[in-house]
Amino acid sequence: MKVKQLLLWFLIPSAIIVILHIIEQALLINADSGFYKDGLEAAGYAVLGITLVAMLILLVYGSTRKKYPVAVPLKSRPVFIMSLVMAAAIVVDIFMVMVSEEFSSAVILGASNGLLFYLYLFYIAFAVLSLLFFLYYAYAQWQGIRPAGFAPAAVIIMTALKLAIVFTEHSGIANISDNINNTAMICFLLVFWLFHGRMIAEAGYPKAVRWAYGFGICAAVYSLACTLPYYFIKLTGNGALLHQTELPSPLLIASAVYIVVFLCSSLAGGTEYISKIKKKYEDEQREAENCGNTVMQEHNEEPPSKADEIYNKIIKEQNRDDYK
């Protein structure tokens, strides 16, 4: 997989699914009840079906590609910038959570619904730790150092708590399509952050890379599909068409961009990695040729090409890494 391929597999599905969800939110859903309008249920569930099928295709494509060398981004300016953006987005997310009606209700009803109240408290606590992680990761990218392997755990736990909150509270979203989309989006994000952490910690590497790419592309597309339609409709002055009056957290949009930047940077790093290996084996081949003709050449047999030889050695190195 190349950077251009990754961007195409992200941008094209994102554009199509976001447009479909804009149509769904603006035209198919009743703003008062949140249910699909009479006679438009089939169209609404068709949008849901198209979204889920697209996610399945992206997941299969990203996680079953042939092995490709990937290096964890190191001293990457795009990742440095997006880490700071993620830190800023987390600050906004914490503020939005604390002023939300759901959090206020959880505080007021803390005695009768203590689980939701404590889930929110833990979520805010780990959101702060995630903020510190992204600041630390930005510093690591700027300095070109490897971050501690346990550092990404805060983001994983924060996302898991968000999923628990979604299952525990009443979101106010009436139709099943939005509930499925929001739950699936957080699940994809959770799995990506898990393998994102494994990549940074270099645990299970490079096997974790496939799943990071598969779930990462899905999480990025889903995050935009569940946020941009609301912002577009609201900013164009058609907010009255929305059943959900509160805008989604910008952290989801920042997460989508961060995921794509992280994956593209790792691919670019992998390209540099494979170039070094190619140069190494080309130098070895050149030295071997300078020492004299090979046995195959003496028998007028065609020797394997350098490209084949380099490719086979790279695959052997990757296979050896699989068992580490």
Secondary structure, 3 states (H helix, E strand, C coil): CCHHHHHHHHHHHHHHHHHHHHHHHHHHECCCCCCECCCCHHHHHHHHHHHHHHHHHHHHHHHCCCCCCCCCCCCCHHHHHHHHHHHHHHHHHHHHHHCCHHHHHHHHCCCCCHHHHHHHHHHHHHHHHHHHHHHHHHHHHHHCCCCCCCCCHHHHHHHHHHHHHHHHCCCCCCCHHHHHHHHHHHHHHHHHHHHHHHHHHCCCCCHHHHHHHHHHHHHHHHHHHCCHHHHHHHHCCCHHHCCCCCCCCHHHHHHHHHHHHHHHHHHHHHHHHHHHHHHHHHHHHHHHHHCCCCHHHHCCCCCCCHHHHHHHHHHHHHHHHHCC
